[in-house]
Amino acid sequence: MRFISTEGRAPPVTFGEAVLEGPAPDGGLYVPERLEPLTQADLDALSAGSLTDIARFLARRLFGSGLPEDDLAALLDEALNFPVPLVEIEPGVHCLELFHGPTLAFKDIAARVMSRLMSRITARGQDTTVLVATSGDTGSAVAHAFSGLRGFRVCVLYPQGLVTEAQRRLFTTLAGNVTAVAVEGVFDDCQRLVRRAFADEDLRRARPLVSANSINIGRLLPQVFYYFHAWAQLARAGRHQGDPALVVSTPSGNFGNLTAGLIARKIGLPIDRFVAATNINDVVPAYLESGRFLPRESAATISNAMDVGHPGNFARILHLYSDCGDTLTALRRDLAGHAFDDRATRAAMWDMYEQRGVLLDPHTAVGYLGLKAELKAHGGTGIVLATAHPAKFAEVMRSAAGIDPPAPAALRRCADLPERIIGIPAEYGALRGVLTGGRH
């Protein structure tokens, strides 16, 4: 298996090289050179498998043969050691609960797999710095995945004042090899600074850098596993038999999660249609409607992990459909876009709690609204990805549903611990100083 850049000007690399490189040297993002379709026999076997069974099978297909099979199986068993259940929340609508990992968000799954992959493929010697920008949940997932891991240091950039206290404390209270950097700006500023760092050849010669955002193919591909896991649970329960369509709604910000779903479909996962559900940062739904991709500065919302005005993974989605002739028409066939403001999001959170006793965090609420809109228009059975535990958004839950979700142990443990934060302006020189100076 080789990996190529979406820009097409970088030489192909192995999976291990792509993981350590992060962005390609031509500024593009790595994607698999080809995606091998699964057979019906493969799908039959996967439908009967557990999450780790599915991960082992797909990892061999998606990662290539760089790791011994026993080693790959062991790291996946270690990384995916928590449940990912599919729960029916109303007739024909199911939630895939991706928030049972150590930081209560879907990003635990890919971050834990990626950290263990990197520990096996990184050359020993000088510490490698894992540089990551977060709009909410990525930072804590990556920080926990690499916390205490020999040979790595972690630097997490986040927009000051634009993540919840629970999200922030999950990574600012970690000691040891984790540094939290509060940037005076928005998530797009954090992402811009990360890109500048990876383009700084002098810095990278002095300090090995790897990316842990979904721009890294090692963070992106493990997300394919749980799309198959959701379908397998639905198939075993017999809830989709005879239905005309299976629709999956993915709350979307930087669009790595949805890209993984579209890759799953490309290799044969029988999902009929996806929904790109966004808040008012709706550049992809707007593209699907108008045919024009017009990035803009992000706007703050209560679903803050989705506050992205220039989704980096959209280049991968376009590349995935580049062999379809008319890319836009092909995308519209497989993907619907729906966007919702905070008022609609709060109303959905309240309605689900009042009518069904179901607590949805604001991101999952956006996904639920997108799914309902698509099912109303076209019918079928639906799955929404529940991307975060409601307790991570206690302030929003209180105002929208009038309830304080019980705090899981992960949040209780860090509630009173001291925070370690470095504040910087949204200027590359300030970040470079953190990466090269004694404070990091």
C-alpha positions as CSV (number, residue, x, y, z in Angstrom):
1,M,0.0,0.0,0.0
2,R,1.4,3.4,-1.0
3,F,0.1,6.9,-0.1
4,I,0.0,9.9,-2.4
5,S,-0.6,13.6,-1.9
6,T,-3.9,15.3,-2.8
7,E,-1.8,17.9,-4.6
8,G,-0.1,15.2,-6.8
9,R,3.4,16.7,-6.6
10,A,5.0,14.6,-3.9
11,P,6.4,11.1,-4.5
12,P,4.4,8.1,-3.1
13,V,5.3,7.0,0.4
14,T,4.7,4.0,2.7
15,F,2.1,4.2,5.5
16,G,4.8,4.7,8.1
17,E,6.4,7.5,6.2
18,A,3.0,9.2,5.7
19,V,2.2,9.0,9.4
20,L,5.5,10.6,10.4
21,E,5.4,13.2,7.6
22,G,1.8,14.5,8.5
23,P,1.1,16.9,5.6
24,A,2.8,16.0,2.3
25,P,5.9,18.1,1.3
26,D,3.9,19.7,-1.6
27,G,1.3,21.0,0.9
28,G,-1.3,18.3,0.2
29,L,-2.7,15.6,2.4
30,Y,-1.8,11.9,2.1
31,V,-4.5,9.5,0.8
32,P,-4.3,5.8,-0.1
33,E,-3.1,5.4,-3.7
34,R,-5.9,2.9,-4.2
35,L,-8.7,1.5,-2.2
36,E,-9.3,-2.3,-2.6
37,P,-13.0,-3.1,-2.6
38,L,-14.2,-5.7,-0.1
39,T,-15.9,-8.9,-1.3
40,Q,-19.3,-10.1,-0.1
41,A,-17.5,-12.8,1.9
42,D,-15.5,-10.1,3.6
43,L,-18.6,-8.2,4.5
44,D,-20.3,-11.3,5.8
45,A,-17.3,-11.9,8.1
46,L,-17.2,-8.3,9.2
47,S,-20.9,-8.3,10.1
48,A,-20.2,-11.0,12.7
49,G,-17.1,-9.4,14.2
50,S,-16.4,-7.2,17.2
51,L,-14.9,-3.8,16.9
52,T,-11.4,-5.2,17.4
53,D,-12.1,-8.0,14.9
54,I,-13.2,-5.4,12.4
55,A,-10.2,-3.2,13.2
56,R,-7.7,-6.0,12.7
57,F,-9.2,-7.0,9.3
58,L,-9.4,-3.4,8.0
59,A,-6.1,-2.3,9.3
60,R,-4.3,-4.9,7.2
61,R,-6.1,-3.5,4.1
62,L,-5.8,0.2,4.9
63,F,-2.3,0.4,6.5
64,G,-0.4,-2.1,4.4
65,S,2.1,-4.6,5.5
66,G,4.5,-2.4,7.5
67,L,3.8,-4.0,10.9
68,P,3.8,-7.6,11.8
69,E,0.3,-9.0,12.1
70,D,0.6,-10.0,15.7
71,D,2.0,-6.6,16.7
72,L,-0.8,-4.8,14.8
73,A,-3.4,-7.0,16.5
74,A,-1.9,-6.3,20.0
75,L,-1.8,-2.5,19.6
76,L,-5.4,-2.5,18.3
77,D,-6.6,-4.6,21.3
78,E,-4.8,-2.2,23.6
79,A,-6.1,0.9,22.0
80,L,-9.8,-0.2,21.5
81,N,-10.4,-1.4,25.0
82,F,-13.8,0.3,25.6
83,P,-17.3,-0.2,24.3
84,V,-18.8,1.6,21.3
85,P,-22.5,0.6,21.4
86,L,-25.2,1.4,18.9
87,V,-28.4,2.5,20.8
88,E,-31.8,3.1,19.3
89,I,-33.0,6.5,20.5
90,E,-36.3,6.5,18.6
91,P,-37.9,4.2,16.0
92,G,-35.5,4.0,13.1
93,V,-32.9,6.3,14.6
94,H,-29.8,5.0,16.3
95,C,-26.9,6.6,18.0
96,L,-23.4,5.2,17.8
97,E,-22.0,6.1,21.2
98,L,-18.3,7.0,20.5
99,F,-17.8,8.7,23.9
100,H,-16.8,5.9,26.2
101,G,-13.0,6.3,25.9
102,P,-10.7,8.1,28.4
103,T,-11.6,11.7,27.2
104,L,-15.2,11.0,26.4
105,A,-15.1,11.8,22.7
106,F,-14.9,9.9,19.4
107,K,-11.4,11.1,18.9
108,D,-10.1,8.7,21.5
109,I,-10.5,5.8,19.1
110,A,-8.2,7.2,16.4
111,A,-5.8,9.0,18.7
112,R,-5.1,5.9,20.7
113,V,-4.5,3.8,17.6
114,M,-2.3,6.5,16.1
115,S,-0.1,6.9,19.3
116,R,0.6,3.2,19.4
117,L,1.4,3.1,15.7
118,M,3.8,6.0,16.0
119,S,5.5,4.4,19.0
120,R,6.4,1.5,16.8
121,I,7.5,3.3,13.7
122,T,9.3,6.3,15.1
123,A,13.1,6.1,15.2
124,R,14.4,6.3,18.8
125,G,16.8,9.2,19.8
126,Q,15.7,12.8,20.1
127,D,12.1,13.2,21.4
128,T,9.5,13.7,18.7
129,T,7.1,16.6,19.2
130,V,3.4,15.8,18.5
131,L,1.9,19.2,17.4
132,V,-1.9,19.4,17.4
133,A,-4.5,22.1,17.1
134,T,-7.8,21.6,18.8
135,S,-11.3,23.2,18.5
136,G,-12.5,21.1,21.4
137,D,-11.9,17.4,21.8
138,T,-8.9,16.5,19.7
139,G,-6.4,18.1,22.1
140,S,-7.4,16.0,25.1
141,A,-7.7,12.8,23.1
142,V,-4.2,13.2,21.6
143,A,-2.7,14.4,24.9
144,H,-4.0,11.4,26.8
145,A,-3.0,9.0,24.0
146,F,0.6,10.2,24.2
147,S,0.8,11.1,27.9
148,G,3.8,9.3,29.4
149,L,4.7,7.7,26.2
150,R,8.5,7.5,26.0
151,G,10.1,9.4,23.1
152,F,7.2,11.9,22.6
153,R,6.4,15.4,23.7
154,V,2.9,16.8,23.0
155,C,2.1,20.5,22.2
156,V,-1.7,21.3,22.1
157,L,-2.8,24.6,20.6
158,Y,-6.4,25.7,21.4
159,P,-8.3,29.0,20.9
160,Q,-8.4,30.8,24.3
161,G,-11.9,31.0,25.8
162,L,-13.5,29.0,23.0
163,V,-13.4,25.5,24.4
164,T,-15.4,24.4,27.5
165,E,-13.9,24.0,30.9
166,A,-14.3,20.3,30.8
167,Q,-12.6,20.0,27.4
168,R,-9.8,22.2,28.5
169,R,-9.1,20.6,31.8
170,L,-8.8,17.2,30.3
171,F,-5.4,18.2,28.7
172,T,-4.3,21.3,30.7
173,T,-4.0,19.3,33.9
174,L,-1.8,16.6,32.5
175,A,1.8,16.7,33.7
176,G,5.0,15.5,32.2
177,N,5.3,15.5,28.4
178,V,2.1,17.6,27.6
179,T,2.2,21.4,27.0
180,A,-1.1,23.3,26.6
181,V,-0.9,26.6,24.5
182,A,-3.8,29.0,24.6
183,V,-3.8,31.1,21.3
184,E,-5.4,34.5,21.2
185,G,-7.6,33.7,18.2
186,V,-10.0,31.1,16.7
187,F,-9.3,27.5,15.7
188,D,-8.4,28.5,12.2
189,D,-5.6,30.5,13.7
190,C,-4.4,27.5,15.6
191,Q,-4.5,25.4,12.5
192,R,-2.6,28.0,10.5
193,L,0.2,28.1,13.1
194,V,0.5,24.3,12.9
195,R,0.8,24.4,9.1
196,R,3.5,27.1,9.4
197,A,5.4,24.9,11.8
198,F,5.4,22.0,9.5
199,A,6.5,24.2,6.6
200,D,9.5,25.4,8.7
201,E,12.3,23.2,7.5
202,D,14.8,24.7,10.0
203,L,12.6,23.9,12.9
204,R,11.9,20.4,11.7
205,R,15.6,19.7,11.3
206,A,16.2,20.9,14.9
207,R,13.1,19.2,16.4
208,P,11.3,16.3,14.8
209,L,7.6,17.1,14.4
210,V,4.6,14.9,13.8
211,S,1.0,16.0,13.4
212,A,-1.9,14.4,15.3
213,N,-4.7,16.3,13.7
214,S,-6.8,14.5,11.1
215,I,-4.5,15.9,8.5
216,N,-2.4,12.9,9.6
217,I,-3.5,9.8,7.7
218,G,-2.7,7.8,10.9
219,R,-5.4,9.7,12.7
220,L,-7.9,9.5,9.8
221,L,-7.9,5.9,8.8
222,P,-8.8,4.3,12.2
223,Q,-12.1,6.1,12.1
224,V,-13.1,3.8,9.2
225,F,-13.3,1.0,11.8
226,Y,-16.4,2.3,13.7
227,Y,-18.5,2.9,10.6
228,F,-18.3,-0.8,9.9
229,H,-18.9,-1.5,13.6
230,A,-22.1,0.5,13.6
231,W,-23.3,-1.3,10.5
232,A,-22.4,-4.7,11.9
233,Q,-24.4,-4.0,15.1
234,L,-27.4,-2.9,13.1
235,A,-27.1,-6.0,10.9
236,R,-26.9,-8.4,13.8
237,A,-30.0,-6.8,15.4
238,G,-31.9,-7.2,12.2
239,R,-33.0,-3.6,12.3
240,H,-32.1,-2.7,8.7
241,Q,-33.6,-5.7,7.0
242,G,-35.9,-4.7,4.1
243,D,-35.3,-0.9,4.5
244,P,-34.7,1.0,1.3
245,A,-31.8,3.0,2.6
246,L,-29.2,3.3,5.4
247,V,-28.4,6.9,6.2
248,V,-25.5,8.0,8.4
249,S,-25.2,11.5,9.8
250,T,-21.8,12.8,10.8
251,P,-21.4,16.0,12.9
252,S,-18.7,17.8,10.9
253,G,-16.1,20.4,11.5
254,N,-12.7,19.7,9.9
255,F,-14.3,16.8,8.0
256,G,-11.9,14.0,8.9
257,N,-14.7,11.9,10.4
258,L,-16.9,12.2,7.4
259,T,-13.9,11.5,5.1
260,A,-13.4,8.2,6.9
261,G,-17.0,7.3,6.4
262,L,-16.8,8.0,2.7
263,I,-13.7,5.8,2.5
264,A,-15.7,3.1,4.2
265,R,-18.4,3.4,1.6
266,K,-15.8,3.4,-1.2
267,I,-14.4,0.0,-0.1
268,G,-17.9,-1.5,0.1
269,L,-19.7,-0.6,3.4
270,P,-23.4,-0.7,2.4
271,I,-24.3,2.9,3.5
272,D,-26.6,4.5,1.0
273,R,-26.2,8.1,1.9
274,F,-24.2,10.3,4.3
275,V,-25.2,13.6,5.9
276,A,-22.6,16.3,6.5
277,A,-24.3,18.0,9.5
278,T,-22.7,21.3,10.5
279,N,-23.5,24.3,12.6
280,I,-23.4,27.8,11.0
281,N,-19.9,27.1,9.8
282,D,-21.5,25.6,6.7
283,V,-18.9,25.9,3.9
284,V,-19.4,22.3,2.8
285,P,-23.2,22.3,2.8
286,A,-23.0,25.6,0.9
287,Y,-20.6,23.9,-1.6
288,L,-23.0,21.0,-2.1
289,E,-25.8,23.6,-2.9
290,S,-23.9,26.1,-5.0
291,G,-20.9,24.2,-6.3
292,R,-18.5,26.8,-4.9
293,F,-16.1,26.1,-2.0
294,L,-15.7,29.4,-0.2
295,P,-13.7,29.1,3.1
296,R,-14.2,31.9,5.6
297,E,-13.4,32.8,9.1
298,S,-15.1,30.5,11.6
299,A,-17.9,31.7,13.9
300,A,-18.2,30.6,17.5
301,T,-21.2,28.4,18.4
302,I,-22.2,26.1,21.2
303,S,-21.0,23.1,19.1
304,N,-17.6,24.5,19.3
305,A,-15.6,21.5,18.1
306,M,-17.2,22.1,14.7
307,D,-16.3,25.8,14.5
308,V,-14.1,25.4,11.4
309,G,-14.3,27.9,8.6
310,H,-11.7,26.1,6.3
311,P,-12.1,22.4,6.8
312,G,-8.7,20.8,5.9
313,N,-10.0,17.4,5.0
314,F,-12.3,18.6,2.2
315,A,-9.3,18.2,-0.1
316,R,-9.4,14.5,0.6
317,I,-13.1,14.3,-0.1
318,L,-12.6,15.9,-3.5
319,H,-9.7,13.6,-4.3
320,L,-11.8,10.6,-3.3
321,Y,-14.4,11.6,-5.9
322,S,-11.9,12.9,-8.5
323,D,-12.3,9.8,-10.7
324,C,-16.0,10.1,-10.9
325,G,-16.1,12.5,-13.9
326,D,-18.4,15.2,-12.5
327,T,-17.1,15.4,-8.9
328,L,-19.9,17.7,-7.6
329,T,-22.7,15.5,-9.1
330,A,-21.1,12.3,-7.7
331,L,-20.8,13.9,-4.2
332,R,-24.4,15.1,-4.3
333,R,-25.5,11.5,-5.0
334,D,-23.7,10.2,-1.8
335,L,-23.7,13.2,0.5
336,A,-26.3,15.7,1.7
337,G,-25.4,18.8,3.6
338,H,-27.5,20.3,6.4
339,A,-26.6,23.3,8.7
340,F,-28.3,24.4,11.9
341,D,-27.8,27.4,14.2
342,D,-27.6,27.4,18.0
343,R,-31.3,28.0,18.5
344,A,-32.2,24.9,16.5
345,T,-29.5,22.9,18.3
346,R,-30.8,23.9,21.7
347,A,-34.3,23.1,20.7
348,A,-33.3,19.6,19.6
349,M,-31.4,18.9,22.8
350,W,-34.5,20.0,24.9
351,D,-37.0,18.0,22.8
352,M,-35.0,14.8,23.0
353,Y,-34.6,15.1,26.7
354,E,-38.2,16.1,27.4
355,Q,-39.8,13.5,25.0
356,R,-37.5,10.6,25.3
357,G,-35.1,11.2,28.2
358,V,-32.1,11.2,25.9
359,L,-29.3,13.6,26.5
360,L,-27.5,14.8,23.3
361,D,-24.4,17.0,23.4
362,P,-24.6,19.9,21.0
363,H,-22.6,18.3,18.3
364,T,-24.6,15.1,18.3
365,A,-27.8,17.3,18.4
366,V,-26.6,18.9,15.1
367,G,-26.0,15.4,13.7
368,Y,-29.5,14.3,14.8
369,L,-31.1,17.3,13.2
370,G,-29.3,16.6,9.9
371,L,-30.3,12.9,10.0
372,K,-34.0,13.8,10.7
373,A,-34.0,16.2,7.8
374,E,-32.6,13.6,5.4
375,L,-34.9,10.8,6.6
376,K,-37.9,13.1,6.3
377,A,-36.9,13.9,2.7
378,H,-36.0,10.3,1.6
379,G,-36.9,7.8,4.3
380,G,-34.8,4.9,5.5
381,T,-33.0,3.8,8.7
382,G,-30.7,6.3,10.3
383,I,-27.5,6.3,12.4
384,V,-26.1,9.5,14.0
385,L,-22.6,9.5,15.4
386,A,-22.7,10.6,19.0
387,T,-19.3,12.3,19.1
388,A,-19.0,13.5,22.8
389,H,-20.4,12.8,26.2
390,P,-23.0,15.4,27.3
391,A,-21.2,16.1,30.5
392,K,-18.3,17.7,28.6
393,F,-20.8,20.5,27.8
394,A,-22.5,21.0,31.2
395,E,-23.0,24.7,30.7
396,V,-24.9,24.2,27.4
397,M,-26.8,21.2,28.8
398,R,-28.0,23.4,31.7
399,S,-29.2,26.2,29.5
400,A,-30.7,23.9,26.8
401,A,-32.2,21.0,28.7
402,G,-32.2,22.3,32.3
403,I,-30.1,19.4,33.6
404,D,-26.6,18.7,34.8
405,P,-25.4,15.5,33.3
406,P,-23.6,13.4,36.0
407,A,-19.9,13.9,35.6
408,P,-18.0,10.7,34.6
409,A,-14.9,9.7,36.5
410,A,-12.6,11.2,33.9
411,L,-14.0,14.7,34.5
412,R,-14.1,14.3,38.3
413,R,-10.5,13.4,38.4
414,C,-9.3,16.6,36.7
415,A,-11.8,19.0,38.2
416,D,-9.5,20.3,40.9
417,L,-6.1,19.6,39.5
418,P,-3.9,22.7,38.7
419,E,-3.7,23.7,35.1
420,R,-0.5,24.4,33.1
421,I,-1.1,26.8,30.2
422,I,1.2,29.0,28.1
423,G,-0.6,31.9,26.4
424,I,0.6,33.3,23.1
425,P,-0.7,35.7,20.4
426,A,-1.8,34.2,17.1
427,E,1.7,34.7,15.6
428,Y,4.1,32.1,14.4
429,G,7.1,33.5,16.1
430,A,5.4,33.0,19.4
431,L,4.7,29.3,18.7
432,R,8.2,28.8,17.4
433,G,9.5,30.2,20.7
434,V,7.4,27.6,22.6
435,L,8.6,24.8,20.4
436,T,12.3,25.7,20.6
437,G,12.5,27.3,24.0
438,G,13.0,26.0,27.5
439,R,9.3,26.3,28.4
440,H,8.5,23.2,26.2
